[in-house]
Amino acid sequence: MKSTLKHLGTGLVAVLALSGILGCSSPKTYDVVVIGSGAAGLAAAIEAADAGAKVAVLEKLPMVGGSTVLSGGIVYSTGSSIMKAAGIKDSVDALVKYWSDRADGKASEDKLRFVAERSGANVDWLLSLGVQFGKSYPTGTSPVARAVSTSNGGAGIVGPLKAAADAKKVEFFMETTATKLIAKKGVVTGVEAKDKAGKKLSFAAKS
């Protein structure tokens, strides 16, 4: 299995690489459990499935998408195939500086650089999964055309990601709220959840 999940978008997501067996009856067994089905959660689930994992996604709402589906579907990058085709000049350093300036210097430069260095590949990955972006355009306070967006906002990102996850046999548990992480000796080994009827569910893994 890959040691890292390469494409993690913004948003609240917990990815549990599980090991051991929960100390409760009839746990559902997976290699990876993802909490939340926004862009970050869906991307994590797809990457884990690509690495050969059996994956479950827990979503407390009756539909996928989280806050991503409510967003404008705008993604910043530098060095994507869209930008290269348009001949747009940009650099990782420039994008890091832009983000740092917008955060009044309070953001971690190492983390900004980590995202910026992978941002072009991330857009190309989304394109490969069927997300349809238009031309790059400037937004925010920079004149550089770094932004791309879909014609129907965040739904234009969530839809293709959900379809890709379905094709990779990722299992979704809708209206299922994670309530507690299970840990043994400091290592997370599972998660407890409840379904819409309030029934307690347990998730564990073999490795």
Summary of the structure (lengths in Angstrom):
residues: 207
radius of gyration: 18.4
end to end distance: 10.7
largest distance: 58.5
contacts: 668
relative contact order: 0.23
helix: 31%
strand: 22%
